[in-house]
C-alpha cells in the first residue's frame, strides 16, 4: 500500500489512518500439542524446536505492553499464537478480565485446541465471557480422536468435547474451525452436525495452507512415521480480487503489495513486548531474537539490520516510543514494497494486478 508515494506523504496518511483499531496478542510460545505443520514443531518427533523461549506473558507484563490508552482505543483483540496456545497461559483469565475492566465493549476472540485444563477452568472462562462480546475459536480437526489427533498431535478429543461443553453451558459462544486434510475430508459433515448438536455458534472447514503444492509431508511421533496429505475435496476459494478496467485489455499481471495492517488499522503485540504491524513480521522478529536463523532471515532480508527494531519493544522503549517506531517501520518498508520485498510481505499481502493497455482502433 502506498507503493508510489513519498515517505512524507505516507507519514501524513499514517497520522490520519493508523489509529489502531484491532490488536493481535501473541501471549505465549507454549503449547500442549505437537501439530507437524506448526512453526514451533520439529516434525521429527513432533516436539518443540530447540530455539523456542518456552515462556508465557504475565498479567503485569501484559499491562506494561498494552497500555490502558491503547486498550481503550481499540475495538477488537485476537488472542492467537504464532507459536503457542493462549489457553495455556497461567494468567489468561486475569488478562481477559483486565481487558474488559478497561474497555467493557472490547470484542475478543481466543484461539485454542481446547485440550488443556479441567472442565472447571473452561466453565470459569464461559462465566467470564458470558454476556460479553467474546468468541472461543476451537481448532478441532475431525469428529473422533483418530482423525483430530492425526494433525493435533497429543490432544484428546473426549477432553475437548467435555471442555467446550463446559464453556458453552456456562454461557460462552464457541466456533468450531476444522482444518481439512486427505485423512479427515470425509468427516466434515459429521463434524458440522456434531458442532450443531453440541451448541457451537458456528462451524467452518477449510484446507491447510501449509503444503507446498500437492505433495504430502512426513512426520514421526512416538517412533512411528506418518504422512499428512492435502485435501482432495473442493472447498470454497477466496474471492477473486482482480479487476478489469473498462476500455482496456489485460496484457499481463504483476504483484502489488497492499499492507493489510494499514488497510485494517491493526497491529500485533507479542509476549516479548514487540509492537509490529502483523503476526507475520512479529513472527520473524521473534525468530530473529531467538537465533532461529544461522544467517540472515531469508524472509525479511536486511530489514532488521537496517532498522533498529529494539525501538519496537514496548517493554524496553515504552509505548510512546514503540508506537512512533511502528509508523517509522512501515515507512521503512515502503521502498521495498515497490521491489516486491520482503518475501513475507509479498507472500501475505501481495495482490495480483492486471497490467493493461488501452484499446487501439
C-alpha positions in Angstrom: 0.0 0.0 0.0 1.2 3.5 -0.8 3.9 2.0 -3.1 4.0 5.1 -5.3 4.1 7.8 -2.6 6.9 9.5 -0.7 7.8 8.9 2.9 6.3 12.3 3.9 3.0 11.5 2.1 2.9 8.1 3.8 3.6 9.7 7.2 0.7 12.1 6.7 -1.6 9.3 5.8 -0.5 7.2 8.7 -1.4 10.0 11.1 -4.9 10.0 9.6 -5.4 6.3 9.1 -3.3 4.4 11.6 -5.4 4.7 14.7 -5.0 1.2 15.8 -8.4 -0.5 15.9 -7.5 -4.1 16.2 -4.7 -5.9 18.0 -3.5 -9.4 17.7 -2.0 -10.5 21.0 0.5 -13.4 21.0 0.9 -14.2 24.7 3.0 -17.4 24.7 5.1 -19.9 22.8 3.9 -22.8 25.0 1.5 -25.4 23.7 0.3 -28.8 24.7 0.0 -30.0 21.1 2.6 -31.0 18.5 1.0 -30.1 15.2 3.5 -31.2 12.5 3.0 -28.1 10.3 3.2 -25.6 13.1 6.3 -23.3 13.2 7.1 -24.4 16.7 7.1 -28.1 16.0 10.0 -30.3 14.8 8.3 -32.9 12.6 10.9 -35.4 13.6 9.1 -36.5 16.8 6.6 -33.6 16.9 8.5 -31.9 19.8 9.1 -28.2 20.3 12.0 -26.8 18.4 15.1 -26.1 20.4 15.3 -22.4 19.9 11.9 -21.6 21.5 11.9 -19.5 24.6 9.1 -21.5 26.1 7.6 -18.7 28.2 4.2 -17.0 28.7 3.2 -13.4 29.4 2.2 -12.4 33.0 -0.6 -10.1 33.8 1.9 -7.4 34.9 3.8 -7.7 31.6 0.6 -7.6 29.6 -0.4 -4.4 31.4 3.0 -3.0 30.6 3.0 -3.9 26.9 -0.7 -3.0 26.4 -1.4 0.4 27.9 -4.8 1.4 29.1 -4.8 4.1 26.5 -4.3 1.5 23.7 -6.9 -0.8 25.2 -9.5 2.0 25.3 -8.6 2.9 21.7 -9.0 -0.5 20.1 -12.3 -2.1 19.1 -11.2 -5.8 19.0 -8.5 -8.1 20.2 -7.5 -11.6 19.0 -5.6 -13.9 21.3 -4.0 -16.3 18.9 -0.4 -17.7 18.9 2.3 -17.8 16.3 4.0 -20.5 18.4 1.6 -21.3 21.3 -1.9 -21.7 22.6 -3.1 -18.8 24.7 -5.2 -21.1 26.9 -2.1 -22.5 28.5 -1.1 -19.0 29.8 -1.4 -19.2 33.6 -2.9 -15.8 34.0 -5.0 -15.6 30.8 -8.3 -15.3 32.7 -7.0 -12.4 34.7 -5.7 -10.8 31.5 -9.1 -11.1 29.8 -10.8 -9.7 32.9 -8.5 -6.7 33.0 -9.1 -6.1 29.3 -12.8 -5.8 29.9 -12.3 -3.8 33.1 -10.5 -1.2 31.0 -12.7 -1.5 27.9 -16.1 -3.2 28.6 -17.1 -3.1 24.9 -14.0 -4.8 23.6 -14.6 -7.7 21.2 -12.3 -10.6 22.0 -11.5 -13.9 20.2 -9.4 -16.6 21.8 -8.0 -19.4 19.7 -7.3 -22.8 21.3 -7.2 -26.5 20.7 -9.2 -26.8 23.9 -7.4 -29.9 25.1 -5.9 -28.3 28.3 -7.2 -27.7 31.8 -10.2 -29.1 33.5 -13.9 -28.5 32.8 -14.0 -26.2 35.8 -11.5 -23.9 34.1 -13.5 -23.8 30.9 -16.7 -23.2 32.9 -14.9 -20.2 34.6 -14.0 -18.9 31.1 -17.6 -19.3 30.0 -18.8 -17.4 33.0 -16.3 -14.6 32.4 -17.2 -14.4 28.8 -21.0 -14.6 29.3 -22.8 -11.5 28.1 -19.5 -10.2 26.7 -18.6 -9.8 23.0 -16.3 -12.9 23.1 -15.9 -15.9 20.8 -13.8 -19.0 21.5 -12.3 -20.3 18.3 -11.8 -24.0 18.8 -9.4 -25.8 16.4 -10.9 -29.3 16.1 -9.8 -31.2 13.0 -12.2 -34.1 13.0 -15.1 -35.9 14.7 -13.0 -38.5 16.5 -9.8 -39.0 18.4 -8.2 -40.8 15.5 -8.8 -38.0 13.0 -8.3 -35.0 15.2 -5.1 -36.2 16.8 -3.6 -37.1 13.4 -2.7 -33.4 13.0 -3.4 -32.1 16.5 -0.8 -34.5 18.0 -1.1 -35.1 21.8 -4.6 -33.6 22.0 -7.5 -35.6 23.5 -10.8 -35.5 21.6 -13.0 -36.5 24.5 -11.4 -33.9 26.8 -12.0 -31.3 24.0 -15.7 -32.2 23.9 -16.0 -32.0 27.7 -14.2 -28.7 27.9 -16.1 -27.0 25.1 -19.4 -28.3 26.6 -18.5 -26.8 30.0 -17.7 -23.4 28.3 -20.9 -23.4 26.2 -23.1 -24.5 29.1 -21.7 -21.6 31.2 -22.9 -19.1 28.6 -19.9 -18.8 26.3 -20.0 -18.6 22.5 -17.8 -21.1 20.6 -16.9 -21.6 16.9 -15.6 -24.9 15.6 -12.9 -24.5 12.9 -11.7 -27.6 11.1 -8.5 -27.9 9.0 -9.3 -30.3 6.2 -6.7 -32.9 5.0 -7.0 -36.0 3.0 -7.4 -38.1 6.1 -10.3 -36.2 7.5 -12.1 -34.8 4.5 -14.8 -37.5 4.8 -15.7 -36.2 8.3 -16.5 -32.6 7.6 -20.3 -33.2 7.5 -20.1 -35.4 10.6 -18.1 -32.7 12.4 -20.5 -30.0 11.3 -23.5 -32.0 12.7 -21.7 -32.6 15.9 -20.9 -28.9 16.3 -24.5 -28.1 15.7 -25.7 -30.7 18.2 -23.3 -29.5 20.9 -24.3 -25.9 20.7 -21.4 -24.3 18.8 -22.4 -21.0 17.3 -20.6 -21.6 14.0 -18.7 -24.2 12.0 -16.1 -23.6 9.4 -14.0 -26.1 7.4 -11.1 -25.1 5.1 -7.8 -26.6 3.8 -4.4 -26.3 5.4 -2.3 -23.6 3.6 1.0 -25.1 4.8 1.6 -27.5 2.0 4.0 -26.8 -0.9 1.8 -27.7 -3.8 0.1 -31.1 -3.6 3.0 -33.0 -2.1 2.3 -34.7 1.3 4.6 -34.3 4.2 6.1 -36.9 6.6 6.5 -36.7 10.3 7.2 -39.0 13.2 5.5 -39.4 16.5 6.4 -41.9 19.2 8.8 -43.6 16.8 6.2 -44.1 14.1 6.2 -42.4 10.7 3.1 -40.7 9.4 2.1 -38.9 6.2 -0.1 -35.8 6.0 -1.6 -35.1 2.6 -3.7 -32.1 1.4 -7.4 -32.5 0.9 -8.8 -33.6 -2.5 -12.3 -32.2 -1.9 -13.1 -28.9 -3.5 -13.5 -26.2 -0.8 -14.7 -22.6 -1.4 -11.8 -20.5 -2.8 -11.1 -16.9 -1.7 -12.9 -14.3 -3.7 -11.0 -13.1 -6.8 -9.9 -9.5 -6.2 -8.5 -8.9 -9.7 -10.4 -6.2 -11.6 -10.6 -5.5 -15.3 -10.9 -1.8 -16.2 -13.5 -0.8 -18.8 -11.9 0.0 -22.2 -8.7 -1.8 -21.5 -7.3 -5.2 -22.5 -5.1 -7.2 -20.0 -1.5 -7.6 -21.0 0.0 -9.3 -18.0 -0.3 -9.4 -14.2 2.0 -8.1 -11.6 2.1 -8.4 -7.8 1.4 -5.3 -5.8 1.9 -5.3 -2.0 -1.1 -3.8 -0.2 -0.4 -3.9 3.5 -3.3 -5.5 5.3 -2.3 -3.9 8.7 -2.6 -0.5 7.2 -5.9 -1.3 5.5 -7.4 -2.8 8.6 -5.7 -0.5 11.2 -4.3 -3.5 13.0 -1.2 -4.2 15.0 0.5 -7.2 16.7 1.9 -7.4 20.2 3.8 -10.5 21.4 4.8 -11.8 24.8 8.3 -10.3 24.5 6.8 -6.8 24.1 7.3 -6.2 20.4 4.7 -4.0 18.7 4.7 -4.7 14.9 2.3 -4.4 12.0 1.2 -8.0 11.9 1.8 -11.5 13.1 3.9 -12.4 10.0 6.5 -9.7 10.8 6.2 -10.3 14.5 7.0 -13.9 14.0 10.2 -13.1 12.1 11.3 -10.7 14.9 10.7 -13.5 17.5 12.7 -16.0 15.4 15.4 -13.4 14.9 15.6 -12.8 18.6 15.7 -16.5 19.4 18.5 -17.2 17.0 16.4 -19.4 14.7 18.5 -18.4 11.7 22.1 -19.3 11.3 22.4 -16.3 8.9 20.2 -13.5 7.7 16.5 -14.2 7.8 15.6 -15.2 4.2 12.1 -13.9 4.5 13.0 -10.4 5.8 16.4 -9.9 4.2 18.3 -6.9 5.7 15.2 -5.3 7.3 16.4 -6.0 10.9 19.9 -4.9 10.0 18.9 -1.5 8.7 16.1 -0.7 11.2 16.7 -0.6 14.9 13.8 -3.0 15.8 14.6 -2.7 19.5 12.6 0.6 19.4 9.6 -1.5 18.6 9.8 -3.2 22.0 7.3 -1.6 24.4 8.9 -3.1 27.5 12.3 -1.6 26.7 11.3 1.6 24.9 8.0 2.5 26.4 4.7 2.5 24.5 5.0 6.1 23.0 8.5 5.3 21.5 7.4 1.9 20.2 4.2 3.4 18.7 6.2 6.1 16.9 8.7 3.4 15.7 5.8 1.3 14.3 4.9 4.1 11.9 8.6 4.6 11.0 8.9 0.9 10.4 6.1 1.0 7.9 7.7 3.9 6.1 11.0 2.0 6.2 9.3 -1.0 4.5 7.6 1.1 1.7 10.5 1.4 -0.8 11.0 -2.4 -0.5 7.3 -3.0 -1.3 7.9 -1.3 -4.7 10.5 -4.0 -5.3 8.0 -6.7 -4.2 10.1 -7.2 -1.0 10.4 -8.5 1.7 9.2 -12.0 0.9 7.0 -12.2 4.0 5.1 -9.1 2.8 4.8 -10.3 -0.8 3.5 -13.7 0.2 0.9 -12.5 2.7 -0.1 -9.1 1.3 0.8 -9.4 -2.4 -2.2 -8.9 -4.7 -2.2 -9.7 -8.4 -3.0 -6.6 -10.6 -3.6 -6.6 -14.3 -1.1 -4.6 -16.3 -3.3 -3.2 -19.1 -3.1 -1.1 -22.2 -5.9 0.9 -23.9 -7.7 -0.5 -26.9 -6.3 0.7 -30.2 -8.6 1.4 -33.2 
